[in-house]
């Protein structure tokens, strides 16, 4: 039988920390994201701020760990550098932390884009319209134009060689 929870005091930093830890157990969160979720659960701003500070002190909340997690996860999902950078910036991660997380990936973005294109389209483009569709797809996944064009050229060259 599930344990019933009584309504937490919205001004209690310990209750906010406990709620925050329940969220952090599931996955990493950025500080702004966690603050938003705690506020949505009815906690007052001072309680949220105190809970976030305590979570940082205990090393349960880390922007560096969050950035590394998101960068790695989005790369595995086939996203490009621009999309990953934008998501991290949107979630309140500073540019130095974003740069460090992206650099730690050690990804060949051209190869990443080519793999994404091959998985999505499965066959080489035959017309200019097909090529444009490939390039638009890569742009929507966060790959810059130059990387997308180089990936398309590499895919076509590999197809011509076989």
Rosetta constraint file for C-alpha pairs under 8 A:
AtomPair CA 8 CA 12 HARMONIC 7.58 0.50
AtomPair CA 8 CA 15 HARMONIC 6.09 0.50
AtomPair CA 9 CA 15 HARMONIC 6.91 0.50
AtomPair CA 9 CA 43 HARMONIC 7.62 0.50
AtomPair CA 10 CA 15 HARMONIC 7.78 0.50
AtomPair CA 10 CA 16 HARMONIC 7.56 0.50
AtomPair CA 10 CA 42 HARMONIC 5.89 0.50
AtomPair CA 10 CA 43 HARMONIC 4.15 0.50
AtomPair CA 10 CA 44 HARMONIC 5.48 0.50
AtomPair CA 10 CA 47 HARMONIC 7.26 0.50
AtomPair CA 11 CA 43 HARMONIC 6.25 0.50
AtomPair CA 11 CA 44 HARMONIC 5.45 0.50
AtomPair CA 11 CA 46 HARMONIC 7.20 0.50
AtomPair CA 11 CA 47 HARMONIC 5.32 0.50
AtomPair CA 12 CA 16 HARMONIC 6.38 0.50
AtomPair CA 12 CA 43 HARMONIC 7.84 0.50
AtomPair CA 12 CA 47 HARMONIC 5.67 0.50
AtomPair CA 13 CA 17 HARMONIC 6.02 0.50
AtomPair CA 13 CA 46 HARMONIC 7.65 0.50
AtomPair CA 13 CA 47 HARMONIC 4.17 0.50
AtomPair CA 13 CA 48 HARMONIC 6.43 0.50
AtomPair CA 13 CA 50 HARMONIC 5.75 0.50
AtomPair CA 13 CA 51 HARMONIC 5.28 0.50
AtomPair CA 14 CA 18 HARMONIC 6.13 0.50
AtomPair CA 14 CA 47 HARMONIC 7.88 0.50
AtomPair CA 14 CA 51 HARMONIC 6.71 0.50
AtomPair CA 15 CA 19 HARMONIC 6.21 0.50
AtomPair CA 16 CA 20 HARMONIC 6.02 0.50
AtomPair CA 16 CA 38 HARMONIC 6.76 0.50
AtomPair CA 16 CA 43 HARMONIC 6.50 0.50
AtomPair CA 16 CA 47 HARMONIC 6.29 0.50
AtomPair CA 16 CA 48 HARMONIC 6.00 0.50
AtomPair CA 16 CA 51 HARMONIC 5.78 0.50
AtomPair CA 17 CA 21 HARMONIC 6.04 0.50
AtomPair CA 17 CA 48 HARMONIC 7.61 0.50
AtomPair CA 17 CA 51 HARMONIC 4.53 0.50
AtomPair CA 17 CA 52 HARMONIC 7.11 0.50
AtomPair CA 17 CA 54 HARMONIC 7.50 0.50
AtomPair CA 17 CA 55 HARMONIC 6.99 0.50
AtomPair CA 18 CA 22 HARMONIC 6.36 0.50
AtomPair CA 19 CA 23 HARMONIC 6.61 0.50
AtomPair CA 19 CA 38 HARMONIC 7.23 0.50
AtomPair CA 20 CA 24 HARMONIC 6.20 0.50
AtomPair CA 20 CA 34 HARMONIC 6.77 0.50
AtomPair CA 20 CA 38 HARMONIC 6.75 0.50
AtomPair CA 20 CA 51 HARMONIC 7.58 0.50
AtomPair CA 21 CA 25 HARMONIC 6.03 0.50
AtomPair CA 21 CA 55 HARMONIC 7.91 0.50
AtomPair CA 21 CA 60 HARMONIC 7.63 0.50
AtomPair CA 22 CA 26 HARMONIC 7.10 0.50
AtomPair CA 23 CA 27 HARMONIC 6.96 0.50
AtomPair CA 23 CA 34 HARMONIC 7.88 0.50
AtomPair CA 24 CA 28 HARMONIC 5.53 0.50
AtomPair CA 24 CA 29 HARMONIC 6.44 0.50
AtomPair CA 24 CA 60 HARMONIC 7.38 0.50
AtomPair CA 24 CA 61 HARMONIC 7.68 0.50
AtomPair CA 28 CA 61 HARMONIC 7.55 0.50
AtomPair CA 28 CA 65 HARMONIC 7.33 0.50
AtomPair CA 28 CA 66 HARMONIC 5.30 0.50
AtomPair CA 28 CA 69 HARMONIC 7.27 0.50
AtomPair CA 29 CA 33 HARMONIC 6.14 0.50
AtomPair CA 29 CA 34 HARMONIC 5.93 0.50
AtomPair CA 29 CA 61 HARMONIC 7.26 0.50
AtomPair CA 29 CA 63 HARMONIC 7.87 0.50
AtomPair CA 29 CA 66 HARMONIC 5.96 0.50
AtomPair CA 30 CA 34 HARMONIC 6.14 0.50
AtomPair CA 30 CA 61 HARMONIC 7.44 0.50
AtomPair CA 30 CA 62 HARMONIC 7.21 0.50
AtomPair CA 30 CA 63 HARMONIC 5.69 0.50
AtomPair CA 30 CA 66 HARMONIC 6.04 0.50
AtomPair CA 30 CA 91 HARMONIC 6.39 0.50
AtomPair CA 30 CA 92 HARMONIC 7.03 0.50
AtomPair CA 30 CA 93 HARMONIC 7.30 0.50
AtomPair CA 31 CA 35 HARMONIC 6.01 0.50
AtomPair CA 31 CA 52 HARMONIC 6.96 0.50
AtomPair CA 31 CA 61 HARMONIC 7.10 0.50
AtomPair CA 31 CA 62 HARMONIC 7.80 0.50
AtomPair CA 31 CA 63 HARMONIC 7.05 0.50
AtomPair CA 31 CA 92 HARMONIC 7.54 0.50
AtomPair CA 32 CA 36 HARMONIC 6.11 0.50
AtomPair CA 32 CA 91 HARMONIC 6.53 0.50
AtomPair CA 32 CA 92 HARMONIC 6.16 0.50
AtomPair CA 33 CA 37 HARMONIC 6.32 0.50
AtomPair CA 33 CA 91 HARMONIC 6.48 0.50
AtomPair CA 34 CA 38 HARMONIC 6.15 0.50
AtomPair CA 35 CA 39 HARMONIC 6.11 0.50
AtomPair CA 35 CA 48 HARMONIC 6.16 0.50
AtomPair CA 35 CA 49 HARMONIC 7.58 0.50
AtomPair CA 35 CA 52 HARMONIC 7.39 0.50
AtomPair CA 36 CA 40 HARMONIC 6.15 0.50
AtomPair CA 37 CA 41 HARMONIC 6.38 0.50
AtomPair CA 38 CA 42 HARMONIC 6.68 0.50
AtomPair CA 38 CA 43 HARMONIC 5.83 0.50
AtomPair CA 38 CA 48 HARMONIC 6.60 0.50
AtomPair CA 39 CA 43 HARMONIC 4.98 0.50
AtomPair CA 39 CA 44 HARMONIC 6.55 0.50
AtomPair CA 39 CA 45 HARMONIC 7.08 0.50
AtomPair CA 39 CA 48 HARMONIC 7.18 0.50
AtomPair CA 43 CA 47 HARMONIC 6.41 0.50
AtomPair CA 43 CA 48 HARMONIC 6.35 0.50
AtomPair CA 44 CA 48 HARMONIC 6.23 0.50
AtomPair CA 45 CA 49 HARMONIC 6.09 0.50
AtomPair CA 46 CA 50 HARMONIC 6.15 0.50
AtomPair CA 47 CA 51 HARMONIC 6.06 0.50
AtomPair CA 48 CA 52 HARMONIC 6.11 0.50
AtomPair CA 49 CA 53 HARMONIC 6.21 0.50
AtomPair CA 50 CA 54 HARMONIC 6.18 0.50
AtomPair CA 51 CA 55 HARMONIC 6.07 0.50
AtomPair CA 52 CA 56 HARMONIC 6.18 0.50
AtomPair CA 52 CA 61 HARMONIC 7.42 0.50
AtomPair CA 53 CA 57 HARMONIC 6.27 0.50
AtomPair CA 54 CA 58 HARMONIC 6.22 0.50
AtomPair CA 55 CA 59 HARMONIC 6.06 0.50
AtomPair CA 55 CA 60 HARMONIC 5.09 0.50
AtomPair CA 55 CA 61 HARMONIC 5.34 0.50
AtomPair CA 56 CA 60 HARMONIC 5.90 0.50
AtomPair CA 56 CA 61 HARMONIC 4.84 0.50
AtomPair CA 56 CA 62 HARMONIC 6.47 0.50
AtomPair CA 62 CA 66 HARMONIC 6.13 0.50
AtomPair CA 63 CA 67 HARMONIC 5.97 0.50
AtomPair CA 63 CA 93 HARMONIC 6.50 0.50
AtomPair CA 63 CA 97 HARMONIC 7.52 0.50
AtomPair CA 64 CA 68 HARMONIC 6.16 0.50
AtomPair CA 64 CA 97 HARMONIC 6.08 0.50
AtomPair CA 64 CA 101 HARMONIC 7.42 0.50
AtomPair CA 65 CA 69 HARMONIC 6.08 0.50
AtomPair CA 66 CA 70 HARMONIC 6.14 0.50
AtomPair CA 67 CA 71 HARMONIC 5.94 0.50
AtomPair CA 67 CA 88 HARMONIC 6.60 0.50
AtomPair CA 67 CA 93 HARMONIC 7.25 0.50
AtomPair CA 67 CA 97 HARMONIC 7.02 0.50
AtomPair CA 67 CA 98 HARMONIC 6.37 0.50
AtomPair CA 67 CA 101 HARMONIC 5.88 0.50
AtomPair CA 68 CA 72 HARMONIC 6.04 0.50
AtomPair CA 68 CA 101 HARMONIC 5.00 0.50
AtomPair CA 68 CA 102 HARMONIC 7.78 0.50
AtomPair CA 68 CA 104 HARMONIC 7.97 0.50
AtomPair CA 69 CA 73 HARMONIC 5.96 0.50
AtomPair CA 70 CA 74 HARMONIC 5.87 0.50
AtomPair CA 70 CA 84 HARMONIC 7.60 0.50
AtomPair CA 70 CA 88 HARMONIC 7.62 0.50
AtomPair CA 71 CA 75 HARMONIC 6.06 0.50
AtomPair CA 71 CA 84 HARMONIC 6.04 0.50
AtomPair CA 71 CA 101 HARMONIC 6.46 0.50
AtomPair CA 71 CA 102 HARMONIC 6.46 0.50
AtomPair CA 71 CA 105 HARMONIC 7.53 0.50
AtomPair CA 72 CA 76 HARMONIC 6.26 0.50
AtomPair CA 72 CA 105 HARMONIC 6.76 0.50
AtomPair CA 73 CA 77 HARMONIC 6.36 0.50
AtomPair CA 74 CA 78 HARMONIC 6.44 0.50
AtomPair CA 74 CA 79 HARMONIC 5.51 0.50
AtomPair CA 74 CA 80 HARMONIC 8.00 0.50
AtomPair CA 74 CA 84 HARMONIC 6.65 0.50
AtomPair CA 75 CA 79 HARMONIC 5.21 0.50
AtomPair CA 75 CA 80 HARMONIC 6.79 0.50
AtomPair CA 75 CA 84 HARMONIC 7.91 0.50
AtomPair CA 78 CA 112 HARMONIC 6.88 0.50
AtomPair CA 78 CA 113 HARMONIC 7.51 0.50
AtomPair CA 78 CA 115 HARMONIC 7.91 0.50
AtomPair CA 78 CA 116 HARMONIC 5.66 0.50
AtomPair CA 78 CA 141 HARMONIC 7.49 0.50
AtomPair CA 79 CA 83 HARMONIC 6.47 0.50
AtomPair CA 79 CA 84 HARMONIC 6.94 0.50
AtomPair CA 79 CA 141 HARMONIC 5.09 0.50
AtomPair CA 79 CA 142 HARMONIC 6.00 0.50
AtomPair CA 79 CA 143 HARMONIC 7.46 0.50
AtomPair CA 80 CA 84 HARMONIC 6.41 0.50
AtomPair CA 80 CA 109 HARMONIC 7.04 0.50
AtomPair CA 80 CA 112 HARMONIC 7.60 0.50
AtomPair CA 80 CA 113 HARMONIC 7.15 0.50
AtomPair CA 80 CA 138 HARMONIC 7.90 0.50
AtomPair CA 80 CA 141 HARMONIC 5.82 0.50
AtomPair CA 80 CA 142 HARMONIC 4.36 0.50
AtomPair CA 80 CA 143 HARMONIC 4.59 0.50
AtomPair CA 80 CA 144 HARMONIC 7.92 0.50
AtomPair CA 81 CA 85 HARMONIC 6.07 0.50
AtomPair CA 81 CA 102 HARMONIC 7.42 0.50
AtomPair CA 81 CA 109 HARMONIC 7.52 0.50
AtomPair CA 81 CA 142 HARMONIC 6.07 0.50
AtomPair CA 81 CA 143 HARMONIC 6.25 0.50
AtomPair CA 82 CA 86 HARMONIC 6.09 0.50
AtomPair CA 82 CA 142 HARMONIC 4.71 0.50
AtomPair CA 82 CA 143 HARMONIC 6.09 0.50
AtomPair CA 82 CA 144 HARMONIC 6.99 0.50
AtomPair CA 83 CA 87 HARMONIC 6.18 0.50
AtomPair CA 83 CA 141 HARMONIC 6.43 0.50
AtomPair CA 83 CA 142 HARMONIC 4.15 0.50
AtomPair CA 83 CA 143 HARMONIC 7.38 0.50
AtomPair CA 84 CA 88 HARMONIC 6.23 0.50
AtomPair CA 84 CA 142 HARMONIC 7.33 0.50
AtomPair CA 85 CA 89 HARMONIC 6.11 0.50
AtomPair CA 85 CA 98 HARMONIC 6.51 0.50
AtomPair CA 85 CA 102 HARMONIC 7.94 0.50
AtomPair CA 86 CA 90 HARMONIC 5.97 0.50
AtomPair CA 87 CA 91 HARMONIC 6.26 0.50
AtomPair CA 88 CA 92 HARMONIC 6.57 0.50
AtomPair CA 88 CA 93 HARMONIC 5.45 0.50
AtomPair CA 88 CA 98 HARMONIC 6.73 0.50
AtomPair CA 89 CA 93 HARMONIC 5.10 0.50
AtomPair CA 89 CA 94 HARMONIC 6.62 0.50
AtomPair CA 89 CA 95 HARMONIC 7.25 0.50
AtomPair CA 89 CA 98 HARMONIC 7.62 0.50
AtomPair CA 93 CA 97 HARMONIC 6.61 0.50
AtomPair CA 93 CA 98 HARMONIC 6.58 0.50
AtomPair CA 94 CA 98 HARMONIC 6.24 0.50
AtomPair CA 95 CA 99 HARMONIC 5.99 0.50
AtomPair CA 96 CA 100 HARMONIC 6.21 0.50
AtomPair CA 97 CA 101 HARMONIC 6.20 0.50
AtomPair CA 98 CA 102 HARMONIC 6.15 0.50
AtomPair CA 99 CA 103 HARMONIC 5.98 0.50
AtomPair CA 100 CA 104 HARMONIC 6.07 0.50
AtomPair CA 101 CA 105 HARMONIC 6.69 0.50
AtomPair CA 102 CA 106 HARMONIC 7.57 0.50
AtomPair CA 107 CA 112 HARMONIC 7.29 0.50
AtomPair CA 108 CA 112 HARMONIC 6.15 0.50
AtomPair CA 109 CA 113 HARMONIC 5.99 0.50
AtomPair CA 109 CA 143 HARMONIC 7.91 0.50
AtomPair CA 109 CA 147 HARMONIC 6.90 0.50
AtomPair CA 110 CA 114 HARMONIC 6.13 0.50
AtomPair CA 110 CA 147 HARMONIC 5.42 0.50
AtomPair CA 110 CA 148 HARMONIC 7.00 0.50
AtomPair CA 110 CA 150 HARMONIC 6.48 0.50
AtomPair CA 110 CA 151 HARMONIC 5.05 0.50
AtomPair CA 111 CA 115 HARMONIC 6.10 0.50
AtomPair CA 111 CA 151 HARMONIC 6.57 0.50
AtomPair CA 112 CA 116 HARMONIC 6.26 0.50
AtomPair CA 113 CA 117 HARMONIC 6.15 0.50
AtomPair CA 113 CA 138 HARMONIC 6.72 0.50
AtomPair CA 113 CA 143 HARMONIC 6.97 0.50
AtomPair CA 113 CA 147 HARMONIC 7.31 0.50
AtomPair CA 113 CA 148 HARMONIC 6.38 0.50
AtomPair CA 113 CA 151 HARMONIC 5.86 0.50
AtomPair CA 114 CA 118 HARMONIC 6.10 0.50
AtomPair CA 114 CA 148 HARMONIC 7.78 0.50
AtomPair CA 114 CA 151 HARMONIC 4.75 0.50
AtomPair CA 114 CA 152 HARMONIC 6.51 0.50
AtomPair CA 114 CA 154 HARMONIC 7.39 0.50
AtomPair CA 114 CA 155 HARMONIC 6.30 0.50
AtomPair CA 115 CA 119 HARMONIC 6.10 0.50
AtomPair CA 116 CA 120 HARMONIC 6.10 0.50
AtomPair CA 116 CA 138 HARMONIC 7.72 0.50
AtomPair CA 117 CA 121 HARMONIC 5.86 0.50
AtomPair CA 117 CA 122 HARMONIC 7.55 0.50
AtomPair CA 117 CA 134 HARMONIC 6.61 0.50
AtomPair CA 117 CA 137 HARMONIC 7.79 0.50
AtomPair CA 117 CA 138 HARMONIC 7.13 0.50
AtomPair CA 117 CA 152 HARMONIC 7.94 0.50
AtomPair CA 118 CA 122 HARMONIC 4.91 0.50
AtomPair CA 118 CA 123 HARMONIC 6.87 0.50
AtomPair CA 118 CA 124 HARMONIC 7.90 0.50
AtomPair CA 118 CA 155 HARMONIC 7.85 0.50
AtomPair CA 121 CA 134 HARMONIC 7.71 0.50
AtomPair CA 124 CA 155 HARMONIC 7.44 0.50
AtomPair CA 124 CA 156 HARMONIC 6.61 0.50
AtomPair CA 124 CA 159 HARMONIC 7.20 0.50
AtomPair CA 125 CA 130 HARMONIC 4.93 0.50
AtomPair CA 125 CA 131 HARMONIC 5.48 0.50
AtomPair CA 125 CA 134 HARMONIC 7.74 0.50
AtomPair CA 126 CA 130 HARMONIC 6.22 0.50
AtomPair CA 126 CA 131 HARMONIC 7.46 0.50
AtomPair CA 127 CA 131 HARMONIC 6.36 0.50
AtomPair CA 128 CA 132 HARMONIC 6.08 0.50
AtomPair CA 129 CA 133 HARMONIC 6.17 0.50
AtomPair CA 130 CA 134 HARMONIC 6.32 0.50
AtomPair CA 131 CA 135 HARMONIC 6.27 0.50
AtomPair CA 131 CA 152 HARMONIC 7.71 0.50
AtomPair CA 132 CA 136 HARMONIC 6.08 0.50
AtomPair CA 133 CA 137 HARMONIC 6.12 0.50
AtomPair CA 134 CA 138 HARMONIC 6.35 0.50
AtomPair CA 134 CA 152 HARMONIC 7.71 0.50
AtomPair CA 135 CA 139 HARMONIC 6.15 0.50
AtomPair CA 135 CA 145 HARMONIC 7.46 0.50
AtomPair CA 135 CA 148 HARMONIC 5.91 0.50
AtomPair CA 135 CA 149 HARMONIC 6.97 0.50
AtomPair CA 135 CA 152 HARMONIC 7.71 0.50
AtomPair CA 136 CA 140 HARMONIC 6.16 0.50
AtomPair CA 137 CA 141 HARMONIC 6.42 0.50
AtomPair CA 138 CA 142 HARMONIC 6.45 0.50
AtomPair CA 138 CA 143 HARMONIC 5.46 0.50
AtomPair CA 138 CA 144 HARMONIC 7.92 0.50
AtomPair CA 138 CA 148 HARMONIC 6.14 0.50
AtomPair CA 139 CA 143 HARMONIC 5.04 0.50
AtomPair CA 139 CA 144 HARMONIC 6.26 0.50
AtomPair CA 139 CA 145 HARMONIC 6.80 0.50
AtomPair CA 139 CA 148 HARMONIC 7.33 0.50
AtomPair CA 143 CA 147 HARMONIC 6.34 0.50
AtomPair CA 143 CA 148 HARMONIC 6.12 0.50
AtomPair CA 144 CA 148 HARMONIC 6.20 0.50
AtomPair CA 145 CA 149 HARMONIC 6.10 0.50
AtomPair CA 146 CA 150 HARMONIC 6.19 0.50
AtomPair CA 147 CA 151 HARMONIC 6.06 0.50
AtomPair CA 148 CA 152 HARMONIC 6.15 0.50
AtomPair CA 149 CA 153 HARMONIC 6.16 0.50
AtomPair CA 150 CA 154 HARMONIC 6.10 0.50
AtomPair CA 151 CA 155 HARMONIC 6.11 0.50
AtomPair CA 152 CA 156 HARMONIC 6.14 0.50
AtomPair CA 153 CA 157 HARMONIC 6.01 0.50
AtomPair CA 154 CA 158 HARMONIC 6.11 0.50
AtomPair CA 155 CA 159 HARMONIC 6.17 0.50
AtomPair CA 156 CA 160 HARMONIC 6.07 0.50
AtomPair CA 157 CA 161 HARMONIC 6.23 0.50
AtomPair CA 158 CA 162 HARMONIC 6.58 0.50
